[in-house]
Amino acid sequence: MSEHGRHVGAATLKRLRHSRGLSLAGTARALAAVAARLGLPLDSSAASVQRSVARWESARPILPSERYQLLLAHHYARNGGETSLGPGSDVAELLDALRYLGASERAIGELRRLLVRTTTDTGLDLLSLLGPQAGAALAGALADPQRTDAMVLDVLRTAIGDVNREVGSLPFVRLQLLLAPVVESCRRLLDGDVPGPLLPGLRTVAAHAYTLAGRLAFETRDDAASRGLYAAATETAGHIGAPWHRAVVHMSHALVTLYATPGIEAAQRLVAAAVRDARAGHSVTVRARSHALQAELSARGGGEHAERQARSALALAWYDLDRDRADDPSGVSFTAAHLRGFEGVVALYVGDAATAHEEFAQSASALTQRRERVQRSIVTSDQALAQLRLGDPQSAAALLHDCVDAASASGGRVATIRLRRARRELRPWRREEWAAALDDHMIESLGG
């Protein structure tokens, strides 16, 4: 997006704000109110939100994150108690501003569809977003937690599973909105007087909900909310009585921390905690995954013994993965295809590009399920880096085109970060026609 275009977008956002008679602080309060109404409360301070609003309108403006785009759209959709989404509306102007600031047409289309869906529901209360059946089942329990029964837990468990299955198919901001009522319901029930025999099951469901919500908040670039959700997930999982539950939380948190925090020390500490909990638990699948993640972090950390430590952790992961897992209690999906991806990352970081490329190729070819699209994109972007190390930058660029489509479809932060890192490695060839074609694809789909 051109510099002039970004300034036009920033000026449009400022004009919209002034048309509502709002200061920067007033806009921050309005967005916080919208977030609370949608069940997506902002954990950021009012001052932090205000600074974000100011950055969108500054001399060097930035594109609001997907989360803030949704909040802005809901804010400007209502004026004087009425909802207006059509041509000439404030929302139409907002979407134009987002285009100027770099949002892709695909992202704009998804935002418009999500806005229409959530503003035309009968009310925007939490239960309405879950659907009538789930709302009816939960309503009694939320009014009186002592009425919680196994059916209520099944409703929550099913809702989490439905959201989880759509990772890679729907934008993360939409998934976050769909999961919000489940998270809030879990919080309210845990704060209530739920029958004792149901508490372990409720804590298990809540830990799963908080963990997934923490990941979704990270993907939509709300790191403060993500940290709070992971803290809640860790505490809740610690009361379940099966350590592997907390190991799952630690692993998800570690991957998020790796990209949200400078350095890798914090992520390494979380992985070490995951390994301890996994070894104390009864899920060999979780143990295998924790060792695989330990291998990646060891390789990334470098140092004199990095390769030996990484190879040792990979050997433990393969040992666990090869054991009988028919009765594994976790239900965690972790296969040889996933582990080959970790093998590739280790090989890439210790300087064995040929082995890395082969492992990545095998992993990507096996990750064919819809739910695995994001992971396949990450593996393929790493495969492109290996291809580049092998002296074939054009083939590396060809691989990255699929990653662009996947990152655009999901709005995934990790997939986009890995993609952009791989693209930076191609800078020496930026004047080549095939490199320019990749840049055009990224601008069209990702806004830059």
N, C-alpha and C positions, 0 to 999 in steps of 0.2 A: 504494500500500500504506500502511496506517495506521501511525502511530508505535508503537502497541501491538503490531501485528503484527510489526514489525521487531524489537522487543524480545523477543517470543516466539521468533522465529527465532534470534536471537543466543543466547538462553538454551538453546535446544535444541542448538545447536552446542557450547556450552560443556559441557552435560551429556554429550553424546556423547564429547567429548574426555576428560572425567574418567572416564567409564565404561571407557575403555581405559587409564586410569592414565597419561595423557600430559600433559606440560607443553606450553607453547606451543612451546618449542624442540624437544621430542620430536615434536610434530605436524609441525613444519616438516621434520624429518629423515625422518619417515615419508612425507610427500608427495614429497620428493625421491627417495626409494627407489622409490616407485610410478612416478614420472616416468621414472626410468632403466629400469625394467622394461618400460615401454610403448614405450621408444624416443623419449620426449619429454623429454630431460634439461632441467632448469631451469638457465638461465644466471644466474639471480638468486642472490645470496649467501644463505647460511642466515639471516643476520640480516634480509634483505629479506623472505624467505618468512615468517619468524616475525612480522614486523610486519603482513604481510597477514592471517595467522591472527588476530592480536590485533584488527585492524580489524573482522573479521567478528563478533567477540564484544563490541565496545566499546559505550559508551553511545549512540553514533551509528553503528550497524552498517551495513555495506554488503554488497551481494550479491557473493559470490565470482564471478570471471570464469568464462567457460565452461571454460577450461583447468583452473582449480582445482576447478570443480564435478566434472569428470571424475576428477581425482585423488582428491578426497574420496570419490567414489562407489566407486572401486576400493579405497581404504583401508578403508572401512567395510563393503564387501562380504565381506571375509575376517575371520574371527575364529577363532583357534585352529586354523588350517589348513583350515577349512571355508568354503565360499562360501554366503552366505544373502542372498537378494534379495526374499523374499516379505513379506507383511504381518507386522508385529511385529518385523521385522529392523532392524538399525541403518541400513541403506540406506533403508528406508521412513521412518524418523525423519528422516534427512538430507533426503530429498525434501520432507517437510513443512516442515522448516526453510527450505529454499530458496524454497518457496512463500511463506512468511511474509515472507521478505526481498525478495520482488518478482519471482521467476522466474515466467514465464508457464506455463500448462498445456502449451502446445506445446513449450516448451523442456524442461520436465520429462519429457514423453513421449519426446523425442529423446534425452535423457540416459539414460533407462531402457533404450531400445532399444540404444543404443551400449554401455551397460554389459553387457547380456545378451549381445550379440554378442561382445564382447572377453573376457568371463569364461568363455564356453563354448567358445572355441577350444581346440584341444589344445595347451596351452601358450601363452605370450604372448611367445615369442621373435620377433624382427624378421621372420624369413623366413615364419613361419606367417601373418602378416598379409598377405603378398603373394600367398598361394595356392600350391598344390603345384607347379605348372609353373614359376613364377618361382623358387620356393625351390630346386627341383632344379637349375635353370640357374645360379643364383647360388652355391649351396653350394660347388661345386668351385672357382670363382674366388675366393671369400672365403677358402677354406682355402689356396689357392695362387694368388695374383694372376697368376702367369705363365701360368695356364690361361685367363685372360680372352680371350674371342674376340668376334667381331661379334655372335653370338647373345646374349651377356650384355648388350651395350650395347643391343640391340633390346629385351630384356626390361625394362631400366631405362627406356628411352625410352617404351615402351608404357605402363608403370606411371605415369609422369609425365603422359602424355597423358590417361590414364583419370581421374586426379585432377583435372586441369585442366578437363576437360569437365564435371565435376560442380559446378564453382563456380557458385553461384546455385541449385543444386538440393539440395545437402546442406549441413548446418551446417558452418561452417568448422572447428569442433573435430573433427568426424569426418574431414574431409579431411586435417587435420593428422596425425591418427593413421594414416591410410592412407599418407601420404607419408613418414612417419618412417623406415620400413625402407629406402626408396630413398635418402634422405639419408645414413643411416648406411652403407649399402653403398658409395655413392660415396666417402665419406670413407675407408673402409677400403681400397678399391681404389687410390685416389690415394696413399695412404700405402705401398702395396705396390709390388712390382716388376712392373708391368703392361708387356707388350710395347710397345716404343717406337712402332710404327706405329699403335697403338690409342689413344695418349695424347690426341691432338687430339679424337677422338670422345668419349672419356671425360670430358675437361674440358668439352666442350660440354654433355654430358648433366648433369654435376655442376653447372655454372653455372646451368642451367635449374632443376634440382632445388632448389638453394640459394635461388634467387630466389623461386620459388613458395613454398618453406617460410618464407622471410622475410616474405612477404606474409601467409601464413596465421597465423604467430606474431603479427604485428601485429593481425590481425583478431580474434584470441583474447586480445588485450591483454597479450601478453608482449613488451614492447618491448625488454627486454634480449636475449632470444633472437633477436628480429628483427634487431637491430643486428649480432649476431654472424654470423647467416646471410648478411646482405647483405655484410658484410666478406669472408666466404669466397667469395661469388659474384663480387664485384668482383675479388678476387685471381685466382680461377680463370679468369674470363673474360679477364683480361688476358694469360693465357698461351696463348690459343687461336690468336691470330695474325690475327683478323678483328675490327677495332675495333667493329663494330656490335653484337657480342655484349655488350660491356661497356656500350654505350649503353643496351641493353635493361635491364640491371641498374640503371644509374643512374636511368632513368625510373621503374621500379617503386619504387626506394628513395626517390626524390623525393616521390612521391605519399604514401608512408607517412610520411615525415618531415614533410610539410606538416601532418599531423594529430597526430603524436606529439611535435612539438617546438614550443615557443612561437615566434612570429614566422615569417617565410617566408625568411629569409636562407639558412638551411642548405639548404632545398629548392631555392632559386634556384641555389646553387652546384652542386648535383647536376644540375640541368637544364642548366646551362652546360656541365658536363663531358659530359653526354649528347649535346648538340648537337655538341661538338667531335669526339667519337668517331663519331657518326653521319655527319658530313661527311667523315670520313676513311675510312668504310666503303663497302660496295657495296650496301647495302640502302636503296632510296629509300623504302620503307614505314617503316622505322625513322626515316629522316631526316624524313619527314612528321610522324610522331608526336612526335618531339623538338621540332620547330618549333611544333606545336600546344600542347604542354605549356609551352614557352617563352612563348607568347602568353598563356596563362592566368596564369602566375606574374607576367608583366609587368603585366597588368591588376590582379591582386590587390595588387601592390606599390604601386600608385598613383604619384603624383608627376607632375611637369610633362610628361614625355614618355611617360607610361605608355601612353596610347591609341595614339600613333604607333608605339611599339615593338611593341605587341601586334598591331596591324593588319599591320605589316610581317612579323612572324613567321607570322601566319595566311596571308598571301599566299604565303610560301615553302612552307607546308604544303600549300596547294592546288596549287601548282606541282608539288611532288613527287608528290602523290596522283594528279594527272592524267597522269603519265608511264606508260609501259608497264612493268607490274610482273609480267608473266607469269613471268619467271625470277628473281624476287626470292628471294635465298637465305634470308631470315629466317623466312618462313612466319608472320610476325606478322599478326594480324588487326587492321586499322585501315582503316575505310571512310569514305565521305562522311558516313554517319550519325553516326559517332563524331566526325568533325571539326565537324559542325554543333553538336554539344554544346559543343565548345570555343568556337565562334563565339558561342553563347548566353552562356557564362560571361563572355567578354570584353565583350559588349554589356551584360550585367547590371552589371558592375563599372564601366563607363564611363557608366552612367546611361541607356541606351537600352532601357527595359523592353519596349517593343513589339517591337523586333527580337529581343530575347532570348527572349521568349515564342514567337515564330514559329519561331526556330531550335530551341528545346527541343522544341516540339511535333513538328517534322519529324524530329528525331533520335529521340525516344521511339517514334514510330510505325514507324520502320525497325528498331529494336532488338528484334527479335521472337524471336531464337534463345534457347534455354534458357540457354546460356552467357552471354547478354547481360542476364540478368534483373537482376543487381546494378547494372550500368551504367545500365540503363533506370530503375531506382529512383532513382539519383543524379540523372539528368537530369530526372526528373519532380519531384523535390523542388525543384530549381532552377527548374523551370517554375512551380511554386507560388509561389515568391518573386517571380518576374516578374509573375504574376497579381495578387499582392498589391500590387506597385508600381503596377499599372494600376488599382487601386481596387476590386478584386473579391475580398475576403477569403473569402467563402463558397465561391467556385469554387476558390480556393487550397486550402481545407480538403478539398474533395472530391477533389482530386488526391492529397492526402497519404494517403488511405486505402489506395490501392494500394501506396504506399511502405511503409506499416506492415506489410502482408502480406509484401512482399519482404524487408524487414529481419528480420522474425521468422523467415522460412523459412531464411535463410542465416546469421543471427547476425552479419551484416556490420557492422563497426565504422564504416566510412566512411559507409555508407548510413544507419546509425542516427544518426551525428553530423549529417549533412546534414538528416535528417528532424527531429531535435530543434531544430536551428537555425531551420528554417522554422516549426516550431510556436511557438517563442518570439516570432516576429514577429507571431503572431496573438493575443498576450496582451490587447491592447485589446478584443478581442471574446470574451474567455473566458466570459462569461455567456450568450452566444448558444447556442441549442439545438444548432446544427450544430457549434460549437466543443466543446461538452461531449461530443457523440457521438464526435468525433475523440479526445478525451482518454480516453474509455472504451475505445475501440479500442486505443489505445496501451498502456493499463494492462493490458488483457486479453492482448495479444499480446507486449508487450515488458517488462511488469512495471513500468511507470511512464512 
